[in-house]
Amino acid sequence: MRVYQSKTEFNCGIDLHSKCMYACVVDRDGNIKEWFNVRGNDFEYFLKRVAAYRHDMTLCCECTFNWYWLADACEDAGIEFVLAHALYLRSIHMDKNKNDREDARKIADLLRTNMIPYSYVYPREMRPLRTLLRTRMNYVWMRAELLAKETCRLMVEGKQIKKTPQRPREPWKQAVIEAHDNPHLKALVETDCTLICEFDRQIDRLERTITAESKRQRWRDLHVLLSIPGIGKVLALTILYEVGEISRFPRHQEFCSYARLVKGTVASAGKIKGARGAKMGNGYLKWAMKEAVQVAKRSHPDIKAMAQRLERKHSPQEASAIIAHRLGRCIYYMLSNGLSFSMELFKQRMKEAA
């Protein structure tokens, strides 16, 4: 766990909510200078209250869903901003009394004493594309849910349709609608199929926008990722924008931990008691790595043979996890050095790990 080292004279803790935020400003000795509530999250009012301290002040808030605007406002105002990791920030819950006012003071004290476990502040200019990617992924999942419902309806009715390619959708849509006799079911199926077709259009539109912008901003990293077996355009974009800047990870171990490719351990008296932290990290990266391994096992003979050898010693899930971990290490060094994928080097490293 990394902690932030505060170097300023004054430290401000913020307990942030959607319609208000409590602020507490303390000096290095822990003396409270300001302790107030900002209704309506009026940042101009906040700046007036801390005007005497903002020249040498660090501000910290917990990693909630709405921290983006506060980080951007601090950047514009020239105030050092620290994002506290919500999962690790448990010290604010230890006292008997817990409220917004006390939480702000505790965050300020933790910041003053260099005990704030901090998170990465994702760059403002890259957030819109990452949001588009995540939204596109949600649309794909919703479309898959609708397609599954149509398949289940046909099975409930004991009917089948002739083998029809799902792209383009119109022939498939017509065949599904005609398979039902009841007019009410026909109306329901037609509505769902229309939604599926609309999801197709919107997903394609988002993909074109994201691909064009990523080629303009980070074409080198995109082509590096596309050289890896099992990683196509969507997975490459997901990895690229979930990682952000690869330089923020000093070692490949930190990157693999962030991608949920390794677990933590619980040890006592020199004995490992178990594992922990399986869900600490970025779930989107974990999904992308798992998908890349499954696609590579189907499409690349060398990785398929590698997985089969591992499955003789481990379960299929463990074998895929081993390959995903090794793939994560490759991605780290490839993005750091701008190198394309080398299957010979990958196989050599897999043999060394085995």
C-alpha positions as CSV (number, residue, x, y, z in Angstrom):
1,M,0.0,0.0,0.0
2,R,1.4,3.4,-1.0
3,V,1.0,6.5,1.1
4,Y,1.2,10.1,0.1
5,Q,4.0,12.2,1.5
6,S,2.6,15.7,2.1
7,K,5.1,18.5,1.9
8,T,2.9,21.6,2.3
9,E,2.3,23.7,5.4
10,F,-1.4,23.3,5.4
11,N,-3.5,20.2,4.6
12,C,-7.2,20.1,3.8
13,G,-9.5,17.1,4.1
14,I,-12.7,17.0,2.1
15,D,-15.7,14.7,2.8
16,L,-17.3,15.0,-0.6
17,H,-21.0,14.4,-1.4
18,S,-23.2,15.1,-4.4
19,K,-24.7,18.3,-3.0
20,C,-22.3,19.4,-0.3
21,M,-18.8,18.9,1.1
22,Y,-17.3,19.3,4.5
23,A,-13.8,20.8,4.6
24,C,-11.2,20.9,7.4
25,V,-7.9,22.7,7.1
26,V,-5.1,21.9,9.5
27,D,-1.5,23.0,9.8
28,R,1.5,20.7,10.3
29,D,1.0,20.6,14.0
30,G,-2.6,19.5,13.7
31,N,-4.2,22.8,14.7
32,I,-7.5,23.4,12.9
33,K,-7.5,26.6,10.9
34,E,-10.9,26.2,9.1
35,W,-13.7,23.7,9.6
36,F,-16.9,24.4,7.5
37,N,-19.5,23.0,5.2
38,V,-19.8,24.0,1.5
39,R,-23.4,23.7,0.5
40,G,-24.1,23.1,-3.2
41,N,-20.4,22.3,-3.7
42,D,-19.7,26.0,-4.4
43,F,-16.0,25.9,-5.1
44,E,-15.7,29.7,-5.3
45,Y,-17.0,29.9,-1.7
46,F,-14.4,27.2,-0.8
47,L,-11.6,29.2,-2.3
48,K,-12.7,32.3,-0.4
49,R,-12.6,30.4,2.9
50,V,-9.1,29.0,2.3
51,A,-7.6,32.0,0.6
52,A,-5.1,32.5,3.4
53,Y,-3.8,28.9,3.1
54,R,-4.1,27.9,-0.6
55,H,-0.6,29.2,-1.5
56,D,0.9,26.2,0.4
57,M,-1.9,23.7,0.8
58,T,-2.7,20.1,-0.3
59,L,-6.3,19.0,-0.6
60,C,-7.4,15.4,-0.2
61,C,-10.8,13.7,-0.7
62,E,-12.0,10.1,-0.8
63,C,-12.3,8.3,-4.1
64,T,-16.1,8.5,-4.6
65,F,-18.0,8.4,-7.9
66,N,-18.0,12.3,-8.3
67,W,-14.4,13.3,-7.5
68,Y,-13.6,14.3,-11.1
69,W,-14.9,17.9,-10.9
70,L,-13.1,18.5,-7.7
71,A,-9.8,17.3,-9.1
72,D,-10.2,19.5,-12.2
73,A,-11.2,22.5,-10.1
74,C,-8.1,22.1,-7.9
75,E,-5.9,21.8,-11.0
76,D,-7.3,25.0,-12.4
77,A,-6.8,26.8,-9.0
78,G,-3.2,25.5,-8.6
79,I,-4.0,23.4,-5.5
80,E,-2.2,20.1,-5.0
81,F,-4.9,17.3,-5.1
82,V,-4.6,13.9,-3.6
83,L,-7.2,11.1,-4.2
84,A,-7.5,8.8,-1.2
85,H,-8.1,5.1,-1.9
86,A,-11.6,4.4,-0.6
87,L,-10.9,0.7,0.2
88,Y,-7.8,1.3,2.2
89,L,-9.0,4.4,3.9
90,R,-10.4,2.7,6.9
91,S,-9.0,4.8,9.7
92,I,-11.8,7.3,9.4
93,H,-14.3,4.7,10.6
94,M,-12.6,3.8,13.9
95,D,-14.0,6.4,16.2
96,K,-17.3,6.1,18.0
97,N,-18.8,9.1,16.4
98,K,-18.8,9.2,12.6
99,N,-20.2,12.1,10.6
100,D,-19.2,14.4,7.7
101,R,-17.5,16.9,9.9
102,E,-15.4,14.3,11.7
103,D,-14.6,12.5,8.5
104,A,-13.1,15.7,7.0
105,R,-11.0,16.2,10.1
106,K,-9.7,12.6,10.0
107,I,-8.8,12.9,6.3
108,A,-6.9,16.1,7.0
109,D,-5.0,14.5,9.9
110,L,-4.1,11.4,7.9
111,L,-2.8,13.6,5.1
112,R,-0.8,15.7,7.6
113,T,0.8,12.6,9.1
114,N,1.6,11.0,5.7
115,M,-0.9,8.1,6.2
116,I,-3.2,8.7,3.2
117,P,-3.3,5.6,0.8
118,Y,-3.6,7.3,-2.5
119,S,-5.1,6.4,-5.9
120,Y,-4.2,7.5,-9.4
121,V,-5.8,10.7,-10.6
122,Y,-6.7,9.7,-14.2
123,P,-5.8,12.5,-16.7
124,R,-8.6,14.8,-17.5
125,E,-8.0,14.7,-21.3
126,M,-8.3,10.9,-21.4
127,R,-11.4,10.4,-19.3
128,P,-14.0,11.0,-22.1
129,L,-12.6,8.2,-24.3
130,R,-12.4,5.9,-21.3
131,T,-16.1,6.7,-20.5
132,L,-17.0,6.0,-24.1
133,L,-15.3,2.6,-24.0
134,R,-17.0,1.6,-20.8
135,T,-20.4,2.8,-22.1
136,R,-19.9,0.8,-25.3
137,M,-19.1,-2.3,-23.2
138,N,-22.4,-1.8,-21.2
139,Y,-24.3,-1.5,-24.5
140,V,-22.7,-4.8,-25.7
141,W,-23.8,-6.5,-22.5
142,M,-27.4,-5.2,-22.8
143,R,-27.5,-6.3,-26.5
144,A,-26.3,-9.8,-25.4
145,E,-29.0,-9.9,-22.8
146,L,-31.7,-9.1,-25.4
147,L,-30.3,-11.7,-27.8
148,A,-30.4,-14.3,-25.0
149,K,-34.0,-13.5,-24.3
150,E,-35.0,-14.0,-27.9
151,T,-33.3,-17.4,-27.9
152,C,-35.0,-18.4,-24.7
153,R,-38.4,-17.3,-26.1
154,L,-38.0,-19.6,-29.1
155,M,-37.0,-22.5,-26.8
156,V,-40.1,-21.9,-24.6
157,E,-42.3,-22.1,-27.6
158,G,-40.5,-25.2,-28.8
159,K,-39.5,-23.5,-32.1
160,Q,-36.4,-23.0,-34.1
161,I,-35.4,-20.8,-37.0
162,K,-33.4,-21.7,-40.0
163,K,-29.7,-21.0,-39.7
164,T,-29.5,-17.3,-40.5
165,P,-26.4,-15.1,-40.0
166,Q,-27.0,-12.4,-37.4
167,R,-25.2,-9.8,-39.5
168,P,-26.9,-8.1,-41.3
169,R,-29.7,-8.2,-38.7
170,E,-32.7,-7.7,-41.0
171,P,-33.0,-11.3,-42.3
172,W,-32.5,-12.7,-38.7
173,K,-35.0,-10.2,-37.3
174,Q,-37.6,-11.2,-39.8
175,A,-37.1,-14.9,-39.2
176,V,-37.4,-14.5,-35.4
177,I,-40.6,-12.4,-35.7
178,E,-42.2,-14.9,-38.1
179,A,-41.4,-17.8,-35.8
180,H,-44.0,-16.6,-33.3
181,D,-47.7,-17.0,-34.0
182,N,-49.2,-15.0,-31.1
183,P,-49.6,-11.3,-32.0
184,H,-48.6,-10.1,-28.6
185,L,-45.4,-12.1,-28.7
186,K,-44.8,-10.8,-32.2
187,A,-45.1,-7.2,-30.9
188,L,-42.7,-7.9,-28.0
189,V,-40.2,-9.7,-30.2
190,E,-40.3,-6.9,-32.8
191,T,-39.6,-4.3,-30.0
192,D,-36.6,-6.3,-28.7
193,C,-35.2,-6.8,-32.2
194,T,-35.6,-3.1,-33.0
195,L,-33.6,-2.4,-29.8
196,I,-30.9,-4.9,-30.8
197,C,-30.6,-3.2,-34.2
198,E,-30.3,0.2,-32.6
199,F,-27.6,-1.1,-30.2
200,D,-25.7,-2.3,-33.3
201,R,-25.8,1.2,-34.8
202,Q,-24.8,3.0,-31.7
203,I,-22.0,0.5,-30.8
204,D,-20.6,0.8,-34.3
205,R,-20.8,4.6,-34.1
206,L,-18.9,4.6,-30.8
207,E,-16.3,2.3,-32.1
208,R,-15.5,4.5,-35.0
209,T,-15.3,7.6,-32.8
210,I,-13.0,5.9,-30.3
211,T,-10.8,4.3,-32.9
212,A,-10.3,7.5,-34.8
213,E,-9.4,9.5,-31.7
214,S,-7.1,6.8,-30.3
215,K,-5.2,6.6,-33.6
216,R,-4.7,10.4,-33.4
217,Q,-3.6,10.4,-29.7
218,R,-1.8,7.1,-29.1
219,W,-1.3,5.3,-32.4
220,R,2.1,3.8,-31.4
221,D,0.7,2.1,-28.2
222,L,-2.3,0.9,-30.1
223,H,-0.3,-0.8,-32.8
224,V,2.0,-2.4,-30.1
225,L,-1.1,-4.0,-28.4
226,L,-2.5,-5.1,-31.7
227,S,0.6,-7.2,-32.3
228,I,-0.3,-9.5,-29.4
229,P,-2.2,-12.7,-30.3
230,G,-5.8,-12.7,-29.0
231,I,-6.0,-8.9,-28.7
232,G,-8.1,-7.1,-31.3
233,K,-9.2,-3.6,-31.6
234,V,-11.7,-3.5,-28.7
235,L,-9.5,-5.3,-26.2
236,A,-6.5,-3.1,-27.3
237,L,-8.5,0.1,-26.7
238,T,-9.8,-1.2,-23.4
239,I,-6.3,-2.0,-22.1
240,L,-4.9,1.3,-23.5
241,Y,-7.4,3.6,-21.8
242,E,-7.8,1.6,-18.6
243,V,-4.1,1.7,-18.0
244,G,-3.7,5.4,-18.9
245,E,0.1,6.1,-18.7
246,I,2.2,2.9,-18.2
247,S,4.9,5.1,-16.6
248,R,2.8,5.3,-13.5
249,F,3.8,1.7,-12.7
250,P,7.4,1.6,-11.6
251,R,7.6,-2.2,-11.9
252,H,5.6,-4.9,-13.7
253,Q,4.5,-6.3,-10.4
254,E,2.5,-3.2,-9.7
255,F,0.9,-3.4,-13.1
256,C,-0.1,-7.0,-12.7
257,S,-1.5,-6.3,-9.3
258,Y,-3.6,-3.4,-10.7
259,A,-4.9,-5.7,-13.5
260,R,-6.0,-8.3,-10.9
261,L,-3.6,-10.9,-12.3
262,V,-2.1,-11.7,-8.9
263,K,-3.6,-12.1,-5.5
264,G,-2.2,-11.0,-2.1
265,T,-1.3,-13.4,0.6
266,V,-2.0,-13.7,4.3
267,A,1.1,-15.0,6.2
268,S,1.9,-15.5,9.9
269,A,5.0,-17.0,11.5
270,G,6.5,-17.7,8.2
271,K,3.4,-19.7,6.9
272,I,1.0,-18.6,4.2
273,K,-2.5,-18.9,5.6
274,G,-4.4,-17.9,2.5
275,A,-5.0,-15.4,-0.3
276,R,-6.7,-12.0,-0.3
277,G,-7.3,-9.0,-2.5
278,A,-8.6,-10.8,-5.6
279,K,-10.9,-7.9,-6.3
280,M,-8.5,-5.1,-5.6
281,G,-7.6,-3.4,-8.9
282,N,-9.2,-2.7,-12.2
283,G,-12.0,-5.1,-13.2
284,Y,-12.1,-3.9,-16.8
285,L,-8.4,-4.8,-17.2
286,K,-9.0,-8.2,-15.7
287,W,-11.8,-8.8,-18.1
288,A,-9.7,-7.8,-21.1
289,M,-6.8,-10.1,-20.1
290,K,-9.1,-13.1,-19.7
291,E,-10.8,-12.4,-23.0
292,A,-7.4,-12.1,-24.7
293,V,-6.2,-15.5,-23.4
294,Q,-9.4,-17.2,-24.5
295,V,-9.2,-15.8,-28.0
296,A,-5.5,-16.6,-28.2
297,K,-6.1,-20.2,-27.1
298,R,-8.6,-20.6,-30.0
299,S,-6.7,-18.8,-32.7
300,H,-3.0,-19.3,-32.0
301,P,-1.6,-22.8,-32.1
302,D,1.5,-22.0,-29.9
303,I,-0.6,-20.6,-27.1
304,K,-3.1,-23.4,-27.5
305,A,-0.3,-26.0,-27.0
306,M,1.0,-23.9,-24.1
307,A,-2.4,-24.0,-22.4
308,Q,-2.7,-27.7,-22.9
309,R,0.6,-28.4,-21.3
310,L,-0.3,-26.2,-18.3
311,E,-3.7,-28.0,-18.0
312,R,-1.9,-31.3,-17.4
313,K,-0.6,-29.8,-14.1
314,H,-3.4,-27.3,-13.3
315,S,-7.1,-26.7,-13.8
316,P,-8.1,-24.9,-17.0
317,Q,-8.9,-21.8,-14.9
318,E,-5.5,-21.8,-13.3
319,A,-3.8,-22.4,-16.7
320,S,-5.6,-19.4,-18.2
321,A,-4.6,-17.3,-15.1
322,I,-0.9,-18.2,-15.6
323,I,-0.9,-17.3,-19.2
324,A,-2.8,-14.0,-18.4
325,H,-0.2,-13.1,-15.8
326,R,2.6,-13.7,-18.3
327,L,0.7,-11.8,-20.9
328,G,0.3,-8.9,-18.5
329,R,4.1,-8.8,-17.9
330,C,4.6,-8.7,-21.7
331,I,2.2,-5.8,-22.1
332,Y,4.0,-3.8,-19.4
333,Y,7.4,-4.1,-21.1
334,M,6.0,-3.7,-24.6
335,L,4.2,-0.4,-23.7
336,S,7.2,0.8,-21.7
337,N,9.7,0.2,-24.5
338,G,7.4,0.5,-27.6
339,L,8.2,-3.0,-28.7
340,S,6.1,-5.4,-30.7
341,F,5.1,-8.9,-29.5
342,S,7.7,-11.7,-29.9
343,M,6.2,-15.3,-29.7
344,E,9.7,-16.8,-29.3
345,L,10.5,-14.6,-26.3
346,F,7.0,-15.3,-24.8
347,K,7.5,-19.1,-25.1
348,Q,10.9,-18.8,-23.5
349,R,9.6,-16.8,-20.6
350,M,6.8,-19.3,-20.1
351,K,9.3,-22.2,-20.0
352,E,11.3,-20.4,-17.4
353,A,8.2,-19.7,-15.3
354,A,7.2,-23.4,-15.5
